[in-house]
Amino acid sequence: MTVSPAKKKPNHWDKIEIGSNDLQYLTNYLFETEEPLSIPNLSAVLVNRRLELLAEEEAERLAKAGLFYLPKETYAVGDKLNFAELDDASGVVLSLRDGDNPGMGKFKVMLVELEDGNTKEFASGLADHPLNEKNYQSAPGEEQTVGTIMKTHGRAINNALRVSLEKQDDLIRIGDTWFPRSLLIDIGPGHLNIAEAILDSMSGGPISIHDLMKQLELEESGENRELLEFSLNYALQEDPRFDEVGTTGQFSWFLRRLEPAEVLETPLYLRHDGISILSEDMDDTTYQLLDALDDELSFTEEDINDAEPAESIELTLTYPHWRAGSLPVTPLTNQVFPSALESHTIKVSFIDDQTQQPISAWIVRDHNYVIGLREWYEEKNLIPGSILEISRTDDPGVMKISPEKKRSNKEWIKTVLVGADGGLVFALLRQPISAGFNERMAIAIPDVNGLDEVWKNRRAKSPAFKTDVMRMMAELSKLNNQRHVHFVDLYAAMNVIRRTAPMDLLNVLRSSDDFFHVGDHYYHIAEKA
């Protein structure tokens, strides 16, 4: 057998195009098996089918090409031969004669008319010849199997198939699993109303799809269990009363109306007009500085989802997340947070690594934050600038969390004082500290309620961004003799009065004549002539 078309076309799989025939084949396959399949499984089915088609094409080509020429074989006049060494050219044996070379033993010489009309002589019946040792099949390790193809090209095939499936109507999706719409088991309004009542009795949930099926007594219907589960998941997904909150591969449901307010609406302290992606025209040190701040407003969804898993990470709390009781979802934190294919919200738990007490929390992926840690922050006496350590556990929906260890004592740190008129003053004061902290971002907030009022009032007035930067620069510059302000100090202070993205702040500092860069990420208010 000659080299397969799959080997001759190395880009066949990476640049695979999914056509209507492919989708029809997969639809028929799902009809026959009556089993919902995930994208990777459907891709494997498709690849297997493509290999079968390629094999059929190869067999047809070989039938047309004729026998494979090897010098050791004997052929007859009229035989059609294929010559792999001549780019798979074909030819017909016109005549045979005895070979005339005593040193080579007995053999025949064939006169072959090639497909281009030229004739050429070839030896046959020649036992000793280098071409007899050649293997025109795929080389070892190059055999095309479903497993080897999916290992090398699986991501490209999965992506291409996912895009094509999204454009058709016959197959429907739950998570990353697909099935024909027409084969769904009918889940009526009565079952969905009972499901709502069950979740209502659980304060909203969550409940796994398996437990919900048991309570609805659907498993006693005698229907295909996997199909029944898929149908129930789909019915819940299409009903706005329910929210799927499980991690990847784990379907778990919650009553949307009983989800925390901070899940249904972004907290005041985290609201921002949009992400401000890091500019590509910065020098490396500035890019690294902004990237290290790990602000969720600096990253695209693709940046966040491309994060490689890690066992543990450290992050620094900013004021908005400290006040909201939240954490950012960023390329850093996403290394330990669970993934979800479709869920906009994920119900998770943190375990206090010191007390082993569980903390209920929610990942809100549409706005890249995790909510539910406010009481824990207060219990641990954390401040903006405190450093947290988060690590994975064997359960992807459960993570360990702890403050960076530090003996409780007093430190000189920036402190925000709220005046009677709502004005803010920064001062260096000794404050009790219970956890490790980032010196530039640490800020004590003695009057949380007073600062809350400042946020509410400012929300109504919408002060100019540049004006706020100027005021914060003026306050912070009083804290050192040079009156210089480091970018990170300014970023942390700005976030005490408004949600500020690193790139927004940098753009103002770089574009205004009111600020002067003195080097090493320090800025100074420009002196007026």
N, C-alpha and C positions, 0 to 999 in steps of 0.2 A: 504493500500500500504506500502511496506517495505521501508527501507532506500535505497536511490538511489545510483547507482554506483558512481555518482559524489561525494557523501559524503564519500563513502568508500575509494575513491582514492583522498586524499587531494592534491596530487601533479599533478593531471591530467592536470590542467590548467597552472600551473607554468612551467611544463616541456612538454608543448604541442609540438607535432611534426606535421608539415604541410606536408601532403602527396600529391601525384598527384591527388587523388580523391578530396581532398579539393580544389586544384587549379582549377580543372575542374568544380567543382560545382560553384565556384566564377565566373569563366569565363562565364558559362551558365547564371548565375544570371545577370551579366552585359549585356549580349546579350539580355536578356528578358526585362530588365528595360531600356536599352539604356540611362543610366545615369552614368557618371563618379563618382566614390566614393573614399573617402579618406581611408587611412589605418584604422583609428578607426572605420569607418562605415563598411568597409569590415570585420574587426575583429568581429564586432557585428553580421553580417550576418553569419559568420563562426561559432561563438559560438551558435547561434540559431540553426543552422543545427546540430551541435554536440549534443546539448540538445535533439533534435528530435531523433537522432540516439540512444542516451543513453536511452531515454524513450522507443524506440522500443525494444532495447535489454532487458530492464527491464521487459517490458510486455511479451516478449517471455520467459524470465527466470521464471516469475511468472506463466505463463501458464504451464510450465514444472513442477514447484515446487508444484502447487496445491493451495488449499484454505489455508488461514492463520488461524492457530489454535488460538482460544480464548476459554477459559473454558466455557463461557456462551453460546456459540453456540452449536447446535446439528448437528451431522454428521451421515452418513449412512455407512454401510459396503461397501467397495470398494472405498470410497472417498480418494483422494490423498491430503495430508495436508503438509503444510510448517510450521516448528517450528522455529520461529525467535530466541527463547531463546537457541536453540541448534545449533547456528551458521548456521541458515537457512537450517538445515537438512530436508529432505523430508521423508514421510512415507505413507503407505496405511493402512486404517482401516480394520483389519481382523475380529473383532467380537465386539459385544456390550453386556453388562450385567448391571443390576441394581446396583447402588452404595449401600454400606452397612455402612452408618454413619448417625445415626438419627440426630446428631447435625448439619449436613450440608444440611438437606432437601433432596428432591428427585433429583437424578442426575444419569448419566450413566457413566460407566467405559469402555473406548475403549482399545482394544488391537491393537497396531499399530506396523507393521513391518517397521523398518527404512531402509534407503537405504544401510546401511552397513550390513544388514542381521539380526541385533539384534531386539528383540521385547521389547516394553515398554508400560506401561499402562498410559492413560491420562483420566482426567475427562472431561465430556461434559454436557451441560445443567446445569452447576453450576453457578448460578447467582452471588454469593458472592465469588470473588476470586481476589487477587491483580493483576494478569495478565490481567484481564478484563480492568483495568484502564491504561494499557500501550499503548503508541502511537508509532507505529513502522514506522511512517513517519518521515521525517526530523524534527528536533526540531525547535521551533519558531526562526526565524531569520536565519536559515540555508537553506531555500529553494533556490534552484539553479535557478536563472533567469539570463537573459542576462545582466541586469543592475548590479546585485550584483557581478557577475563574472568579468565583465569589471572593476568595481570599485576596486576590490581586485587584479586582475591578468591582468589588461588591458595592462600595460607596457610590460610584458613578452610576451603576445599574439601578441601585435603590432610588437614587435621586431622580433619574430619568423616568422610572416607573411611577414614582410618587407624583411627579408633575403631570404625567399623562392620565393617571387615575383621577386626579382632581378635576380634570376637564370633561369627564364623562358622567353620565347619570345612572347607569345600570347598577353600578357597584357603589355601596355606601361605606363610610368609615366610622369606626370607633377607635380613638387613639390612632394607632398605626395598623389596625386590623380591618380587613375589607370583606364584604359579603354581598351577594345579590339582593337588591332591595325587595324583589318579588318573593323571595323565600323567607322573609322575616316572619316570625311568629307574632301574631297580633297581641299586643299588650294594651288592654282597654283602659278607659278612664278610671274604672273602678279600682284596678290594681295600682294606678298612679296615685289615686286619692288615699288608698291605704298606706302606700309608701310615704306620703306626706305626713300622715298621722303617726306612723312609726318614728319618723325623724323628729316630728314635733315632740314626741314623748322623750326623745333623747337630747332635748335642747338644741336640736338642729343636726346632730350627728357628731362625727362621721360614722357611716356604716359601710362595710365592704359589700361588694355586689353579691358575694356568696352568702353572707348573713342575711342580706335583704331578700334573696331568693327563698331562703328557708322560711323567713317570717311570712312571706307572701304565699308560701306553700306551692310555689310554682314547680318545684322539682318533682312533685307528685303527679304532674300532668302526663308523664311518660314521653315527653318530647326530648329531642336531642339536647343534652345538657349544654354543650358549648353554643349551639344555636340559640337556645333559650336565654343564656347569659348575654349573648351579643344583642338579641332583640330587646331585652330589658334595658341594657345599657343605652341602646339607641333611643328607646322611648324616653328614658330619663334625660338624655342629652338634648332631645328636642323640646322638652318641657321647661319653660323658664323658671319654674319653681325650684329646680334642682341644679346643683353645681357639683361638677366632678372635681375632687380635691386630692386625688391620690398621686403618688409618684409614678414614674414610668413603669408600666406593666401591672400596676395595682389600681384597680378601679374602686374608688371610695366616694360616697355621695354625702352631700350636706344640703340642708335647706337654705337657699340663698337669703331669704328674709331674716334668718337668725344668725347670719354671719356678723362678726363685729363691725361696728360702724367704720373703723379704720381700714377694713378690707373693702367695703363697698364704696368708700370715698377716701381719697388721699388726704392724710392729715395736713392741717394748715402748714406745719413746719417743713413739710417735704414737697410742697407745691412749687412748680417751676414751669416756665413757658415751654420748655423743651430741652433736649440734650444739646450740648455745645461741644461737638467733637474736637479733639485735639488737632491743632493745625499742623500741616506738614512742612511749614516753612520755619519751624523753630530749630534751634541748635539742639544737639543731643542732650546736653545737660538740662535744658529747660524742659524738653519732652520727658525726660526721666523724672524730673521733679514733679510735674503735673501728673504723670502716670502713677507715681508712688502715692499720691494723695488718694487714689482709688475711690474717686467720686463717681457714683453711678451716672451722673449727667455727662461724663466724659466719654462714654462708650456706647457703641451700637449694639443691637441685639446679637449680631453675628460675633462681635468681640467677646461678649459675655458667654455665649453658648459654645465658643471654641475652647473654653478653658479646660485644661487637662486636670483630671482628678488628683487630689493630694490628701494626705492623711490628716494634716492640720494646717491652720493658717493663723496669722495675727493681724488684727486691724485696729485702727484708732477711731474712737467715737467722735463724730462732729456734734455740734450743738443740736442741729435739727433732728438727728437720729437719737441722740440722748433724750431730747424732750419728747419726741413721739414714741419712744420705747421701741425703736426699730433698728434694723441693720440694713446696709446697702446690698443689693445684688449686683455684683461686679465680676470681672474676670478673676479677681482674687477670691472672693467669697464663694463664687460658683464652683470652686475646686472642692468644696466640702458640702455644698447644698445639694439636695436631690434634684434630679432632672424630671421633667414631665413633658410628654409630647404635645399634649393639647390643653392641659389644665391651665387656666389663667390664674387660679389660686391653688395652693397646695397646703394641706393641713399637716403640720410637722410638730415635733417636740424637741426641746432642748433639755438636757440633763445637767443640772448644776454639778460640776465635777467635784466640788467640795462637800456638798450635802447630799448629793444623789437625788435631789428633788426634781420632778419633771416640771417643765415650763411649756405651756401650750402656746403655739405661735402659728402664724400664717405667712406663706410666701406669696406676695402679690406680684406676679411676673409682668403684668402689663405696665407697672410703674416701678419695677425693680427695687422693691423693699420687702423686708420681713418685719412683721408687726407682732407685738405681744410681750415685749420684754421690759415695759416701763416699771412695773412693781419690782422686778428683779434688779434693775439698775438702782432703784431707791434702797432696796434691802442691802445691796453691796456698797452703798455710799459712793457710787461712781460719779464722775464729773465729765464734761466734754473734754476730750483729750485722753481719757483712760484707754488703756490698751487691753483688748480682749483676745483670748485664745479659744479657737473653735476647732473641733476635731470630729472626724467621722466615727460612726459605730458600725456594727454589722448590719443594722437596720438603716437603709438609706433615708428613712423619714425621721430618724432620731440622731441628734448631734450633741456632743458634750460642749459645754461652754464654761469659761472661768475667766476672772480678771487676772491680768499678769500679777504675779505675787509681789507684794511689797509690804514691809512692816508699816503699820499705821503710825504716822507721825505728821508733823506740820512742815509745809514747804512754802517758800515764797513763790507765788504764781500770780498770773494776771487774774484780776477779779473785776467783775462787772457790777457797778453800783447804779441803781435806777433812781433818778431824782424825782421829786414831787411833780415836776412838769413833764415827766416822761423822758427826760434827757438821760443819756448814758455816759458814765465816766469809767475809764479803765484805770485801775491802780494795782500796784504790786503789794499784796498782803499775804501774811502767813495763814495758810488754810490747812485743815486736817485732810490727809490723803490716805486712802485705803487700798489703792491699787497702783501698779506701774502706769506711767503716763508719758505721752509725747510732750516734751518741754515747750515746743513752739505752739502746740495746739491745745494745751491744757488751759482751761478757763473756769474759774469758780463762779457759781451763780447763787449768791445768798438769797436773792429775792426772785424766786421763780414766778410767783403770781404777778409781781410787778412787771416782769419781762413779758409775760403772756399778754398783759394789757397793751404793752408797746407793740407787739405783733398785730393785735387786733386793730389798733388805731392806724398803724402803718398800712395795713391791708386796704383800709378805706381810702387813705390819702394817696397811695402809690407814689412815694417819693422817687426822684430820679436816681438811677443807679450810680452815676458818677458823683452825685452829691453825697451819697452814703459812703462811697470810697474815700472821698476827701475828708469827711468827718472821722472815719475810722483811722485813716492815716494820721490825722492831727492828734487823736487821742493816744494812739500807740507810740507816736514819735516822742511823747513826753516821758516815756518809760526808759529812755537811754540818752546818754549825753550827746551822742552823735546825731540823734533824732532821725536815724535811719530805721526803716521798717522792713523786715524780711517778708517775702511773698507769702510764706506759709502762715506766719503770724497774722498777716492781713486777711488771708483766706479764712482762717479760723474765726477771726473777729467779725468779718462780714457775715458769716453764717449765724452769728448770734442775733443779728437783726433782720436778716432776710436770706432766703435760700439762694446761695450763690454758687454758680458753676466755676471751676478753676479757669476755664478758657474765657468766660465772660470777664472775669476780673483781669486776666492778663491782657485782653484786648483793650480795656480801658487804660491800663497802665502804659501800654505801648503806643497808643494812638493819641494820647492827650499831652499837651505841653505843660500841664499842671503837675506832671510827675516826672521825676528824673531817675534813671537807673544808674546806681553808683557801682554796680558790679556784684557778682556772687549772689544774685537774686535779692539784693537789697534795693529799696526805693526810697526816694526823698521827695518831699513836696518842693516843687520848683519855686525859687525865689523870684518875685516879680520885680522887674526893673523900675 
